Amino acid sequence: MWASAHTGEKTRDVIARWRQAFAVLGIPSAVKTNSGPAYASQKILEYAGYLRSVFVRTCDLKGRIRPTGKPDTIRDEESGYNKNLFCIPKHYEEDLERVFIPHGLILDRTERLARDILQDMGSHHIVALCVLKGGYKFFADLLDHIKALNQNGDKSVPVTVDFVRIKSYCNDSPAEKISFVGEELSTLNGKDIIETGRTMKALVSKIKDKKPRMVKVVSLLIKRTCQSPGYRPDYVGFEIPDKFVVGYALDYNEYFRDLNHICILKEKAKEKYRM
């Protein structure tokens, strides 16, 4: 697509291709077909840095998708993306600093995690356990990808689901006590973010009391924090700096779960929504 902008291909065709890319990556299509080649070129250049960063993060130097044995590491100095490039609900626009991980990138990484899980599980029946509330969107998208692979792959495995609710946060600090709601605990855990690992270690211990054949933990995010005792789940989407993030079902006192992207919260927003 990038080369086509320099080879005389019709502007409307270039714009159509870039719009497809924007849709996949979860960013708004701001290129207008009726504004001429100059405007289109300007918009393409504005998004080039964003698209290049996504490509570098998800592909190696030869354009192949990175292997997923290790999580995608987001460095401490990375600040995310300008929120004005994305569709953000009006009621949250003043509360967010930046978009940290775009929705399109989350979905792409989740699809690869689903492939890894099915490969590792072999023919075992998967009992997928969702950790509510923060894990529900990741869990749903992960199961959608597993279902698609089951339907279209050479082999398939049965999947059943269950849920457990854990309360481990108040405002932006871990709660002193971890409370569980729900006792039907089984095999594969789906959680959105792991920080110290304290909550997940407690949950895994409780699950193992049921004597399942195996227990695997998948988490979309894991934080690099000095408070961590070194716990790491079996599957990780992204390793991120010690920042307080919201969106994609991650909340701050029940707000921001309805954001598609994972975002960095402004300090003044923490005061606004503090309990």
N, C-alpha and C positions, 0 to 999 in steps of 0.2 A: 504493500500500500504506500509506503514511504517513497519508493522509487517512482511510483506512478505520478506523483506530484511534479516530477522533474522530467517526464518523458512525453509530455504533450497529451496525455490522456484527458478526456473531457472533464472539466471541473465537477460537473454533477455526478460523474461516476466515482471520482475521488472522494467526494463528500459522502456518497452512499456507502462506500467501503468503510470510511472512518466512523460513520454513524453506527454501523454494525459493531465495530470494535468498542465504541463507547457503551453500547447496550450490554455487551458481554461483560465489560468491566464495571458496570454499575454507575456510570457517570452520565450526566445529562448531555444530550446532543445539542450543542450550542451553535453548530455550523449551519448557516442559512443558505439555501440554494439560490436565492434571488439577490445575493449581495455581491456577486462577481468573484473572479479569481483572487483578487487581492485580499478580500475579506476571508475567503476560505483558507488561503495560505497562512494568514495571520493566526487564525484559530488552530490550524494544524500545528503550527510552530508552538503555540501556547501549550497544547496538550502533549507535545512530543516528549518533553521531560518526564511527565507523568507516565506515559505509556512505556517509555524506555526503562523507567525504574521498576515497573511491574514486570516487564520482560526479563530484566536482569535478575529480579528476585525469584521468578518461577522457572527460568530456563538457564542452561549452561551456555558456554561460549559457542557451541554448535547449534543452539536453538532447541536442544532437547530438554524435556521436562526434567527438573532435578529429581534424583532419587529421594525417597522420603524416609530413609532410615534415621535421618536427623531432622529436627524441626527447622523451619525457616527462621533464622535469627535476625531480629530487627535490632540494629545497633543503638547504643545509648544516645548517640548524637542525631539520630533520625527523628525529625519532628512531625512527620506525617505530611498531609496535603491540605492545600487551601480549601476550606469548607465551601467556598463559593463555586467550586467546580462540581458540586454534588447537589442532589436534591435532599434538603434538610427540612423537616417539619417546621413551620413558622414559629410554633410555640417554643422551639428549642434553639433557634438561631443565635440568640444572645447568650446562651449558656455554654456553648461549645467553643473550644479553642481551635482545634484542628480535627480533620478526619485522619485517624491513625491507620486503620486497615479498611480499605473499600470493600463493599459487599461482594462485588464480582470476584475479587481476589480470595475472599473467604470461601465462596462457593467452589472455586477451582481447587483450592487446597483441600477442602472437605471431600471432593470427589476422589482425589488421590488417596486420602486416608481410607476411604471406603474400599478401594481396590486393595490396599495393603492388608486391611483387616480380613477380607474374604480369602486372600491368598494364604494368610497365616492360619486361619481357622480350619482350613481343609473342609472336611465333611461334617464337622461338629454342628449341632443345633445351637444357634446363638440366642441367648436370652438377653436382650438389650435393656439395660436399666438406666433410665433418665434421671439425672439429679436436678430437681426443680428448686427454684424457678429459673435460675440463670442459664441452665443448659438446654431449655426446651427448643429453641430455634436451631441450635447446632445439632441436637439430637434428631430433630425432624428432617433437616437437610441431609444429615449423614444417612439416615434410614432410607430416604428417597433415592440416594445414590446407590446404596446397597441393593434396594429393590430393583433398580434399573439394571444393575450388573447381574442380578439373579435372573432377570427376564431375558437378557440378551447375551449372557455368557455361555461358555461350554458346560459349566457346572453351576449348581445352585445349592443353597443351604436353607433350611427352615429358620425363620426369625420370629420370635415372639417378644413382646415388650412389657415393661413394668416401670413403675415410677417410685421415687422416694424424694421427699422434700426435706431439705436441710437448711437450717437457719444458722448462719455463721458470721453475719455482719450486722453492725449497727452504724449508720452513717458511713464513713470510709475506713473504719477500724474493725479488725476481727473481734467477734464477741468472745467473752470469757468461756461460755459454755456452748457446745454444739448440740442442737436438738434435732432429732429425727422424727419424721412423720411418715409412716408406712413401713410395713415389716416384711413385705414379700420381696426379699432381696435375692438376686440371682447371679448372673455370669458376667456380662460385658457392661462396663460403666461408661456413660457419656456425660462429660462435664465440660463447662464452657471455659473456666479459668482456674488455674492452680497457682497459689502464691507460696504459702509456707508448707503446704502439703498436709497440714494437721487434720483438716476436715476429711480429705480423701483417705488418709491412713486409718482414721477412725471408721470410715464407711467400709473400707476393704476388710478390716478386721471383723466387722459385724457380718459381712457377706460370707467370709470364710467359715464362720460358725455354722453355716448351712451346708458346708461340705460340697461345694460345686466342683466340677471336674477341673475347671481353670477359671481364673479371674484376670481379665485384661482391662486396663483403664485407658480411655482415649479422652484427651482434653484439647480443645481448640487453642488455648493459650496457656503458657506457663511463664511466670515472672521470674526475672533474675533479682533476687532480694537477699540481703544479708540474714534475714530471719529464717530462710529455708534450711532445713536440716539435711538437704540433699535428695529429697524424694523426687523421683521423676516418673511420670506415667509411661505406659508402654507405647502410646502413640500421641504425638504432639503436632498441632498445626503450626503454631508460631511461638517462638521464644521472644519475649518482649522485655523492655526495661521496666524498672519499678515505677510505673506511672499508673494513676487511677483512671481506668477507662470505663466507658459506658457504651451501651448500644448493642444490637444483635442479642437482645434479651438480658444483657448485663445491666444492672440498675444501680441507681443511687436512691435509697429509700423508696423503691418501687417506681421511680421515674426513669425515663430513657429506655425502657425495654422495647419501645416501639420504633427505635431507630434501626435502619437497615445496616448502617456502617458502624464500625467500632471507632469511637471518638474519644478525644481528650477533653475532660471537663474543666471549665474555668473555676478558679478558686472561689469567685463570688457566687457561682452557682451552687457550690457546696453549702454556703451559708444560706442561700435562698431556700434550699430544699432540706436543710438539716432538721432532724426530729428533736 
